Amino acid sequence: MFKAFCRWLFKLRGWRFVGEDLTTHRRCVVVAAPHTSNWDLIFTIASFDLMGLPVRFTIKREWMRFPFNLVLGPVGGLAIDRRPRAETGERPSMVEAMAALFDEHPGELAIAVTPEGTRSRRERWRSGFYHVARQANVPILLGYLDYGKKEAGIGKVIIPGDDFEADMREIMDFYSQIEAHSPEKFALDARFS
């Protein structure tokens, strides 16, 4: 029901989606940027649903219990388990836990990540999304919301390689052309611009 509401609002506001041809990658990490407004969630859910890309997002395992699972599950919530491992007693890193989800879900799995980590301005992006994709051996899809063009979708596919900095510069170059809902809250990672 929430997805239907998002699709309705997406169309009502005159948005369109692009990059449907890039959604053939059904096992991937999807960057969701820029992330500067609560509206981003609604338009992101709508565009991925309209494109038929089964995007999921990770959330603490505790939040996927009843009754929260009734709301979070249908919109794409995927429990992430960072409990200490029985054999070592060590907690897996977030990257390890997210990469393990690709082993646990052998079919289609597209995990959305907001590397800015917040709707506030950040000068540095979290690069875990890159390391998850590399460890899981899946591509990175550059998802975006361009409020200037009222356009949402997938703009580019990055295959993580051996040159982290070059790949991150390519990612920053792509997002430098995108207009955020609140441009004053959006910044590229200065280390790679």
N, C-alpha and C positions, 0 to 999 in steps of 0.2 A: 504494500500500500504506500509506504514512504517513497519507494522508487517511482511509483506511478505519479505521485505528487511532484517529485523532482523533475520527471520528464515533462509533465504539464507546464510547470513553471519555466523550464528551460525553453520550451517552444513559445510560450506566452511572451517571454522577454525578448524573443527574436534571435536567440542564439542558434548557431549551427555547429556541427561537428565535422572535423576533417581528420584525415589520416587513417581512415577505416582500412585501407589496404595494408597498413603496418600492423594491424591486429591479428595477423596470421601467426604471430609469435604468441603462443598460448601458455608458455612457461617462461616467465620473465619477472624482472623487477621494474616497476613503473614509477618514475619520478613524478611527483605531483607538485608542480611549482608554477607560478609563485603562489605562496600561501600567506595572504594578508587579510583575509576576511572570513567570517562564518559562511558567507555566500559560496565560497569555494567548495565546500563540502557538497552543497546541493547541486551545483553545476557539474562537479566531478562525477558524482553518482549518476546523474542523468546522462552525461555524455558517454561514459563507459557502458552504461546499460543500453543506450541506443546503438552503440557500436557492437554490442554483443561480447564485449571483453569482460570476462568474469573476474574483475578486480576485487581483491581482498585487502584488508588492512590488519595489522597485528595489534593486539591488545593484551594486557596482562590476563593470564589464565583466570584469575579471581573475578574479573569482570564478565567472564563468559558463563557464570553460574546463573541459575534461576534467581530472579526474574529478568535480569539484564540480557541474558542470552536470547530472550524472545524478541528483543528490539535489535541488539547488536548483530546477532547471527544473520538475519535476513538482509541486512544492509552491507554485509561483507566482513564482519568481525571474525578474526581467526586467532584463537588462543595461542599465546606464546608461553612456553614453559621454561623458566630459568631456574628451576629448583636445582639444588646441588645434585650432581651425579652420584649414584649409589656406589660406583666402583672407586671414585677418587674423592668424593666429598666437595669437589670444586663446582662452582656455578659456571655454566657456559656463558661466554660473552653474548651480547645481543646479536652480533654478526653470526656466531656459531649457531645460536638458537634459531635465527631466521633462515640460515642456509639449510639447517636440518629439516625445516618445514618442506623443502622441495623433495627430500628423501621420503618424508612421511606422506606426501601427497603426490604419487607418481603420475597422475593425470594433469589436467590443466591447472595451473596456478600462477596467477599474476598478482604480485604483492605490491601495493602502492606505498610509497614512502615520501614523507615531506622532509627533505634534507635541511630545510631551514629550522625545523623543529618547533616553531612557534609562529604566531601571526605578527609578532614584533620584528623590528629590523634586526638582522644579524649580519655581521660582516664576514662570518665564516660559516660554511655549510658543514653539516655532519656528513662524512664520507662513507659511513657504514653501508649505504645502499650499494656503492660500487664494490665493496669487498664481499658483500652477500652475493651479488651477481657473479663475481669472479669465482668465489668458492663453490657456488652451486652450478657453475658453468652454464649460466643463462644470460640472455641479452638484457640490456637496459633500454626501456622505451621512455622517451622524453615526452611525458604528458604535460599539457599546459592549458591554462585558461588565459585568453587574451581579451581583456575587458574593452579595449579600444575597438577591436574588430568584432566583438561578441562571437568569438570563435573558441572552440574547445576541442581537444583531441590529442593525437599522437603526432609529434612533429619529426621525430628522428629516432633511429635505432642505433645504439652504441654497443659494440661487442667489446667488453673489457679486455684489454690486452696487457702487454708488459710495461707500457709507459703510462702509468697512472696520471702524471701531470699533463701529458698531451691529451689524454681522454677527458680530463677535467676541464682543460682549456676549451675543448670542443663543446662540452656541455655548457660552460659559461657563455660561450659565443652564441649558442642557440638561444639561451634565455635572455640575452641582452636585447633581443628584438621583441620581447613579449611585454605587454602593458598590464601591470597588476591592477587589482581593484583599488588598492591604496598604494600608489607608487612610492610614497615616502617611507613605507614600511618594507620595501623590497630592496635587497642588495645582493649583488653577485658576490661570490667568494673572491675577495681581493687577491688571494694567493694565486689564483688562476686566471685573472682577468687581464 
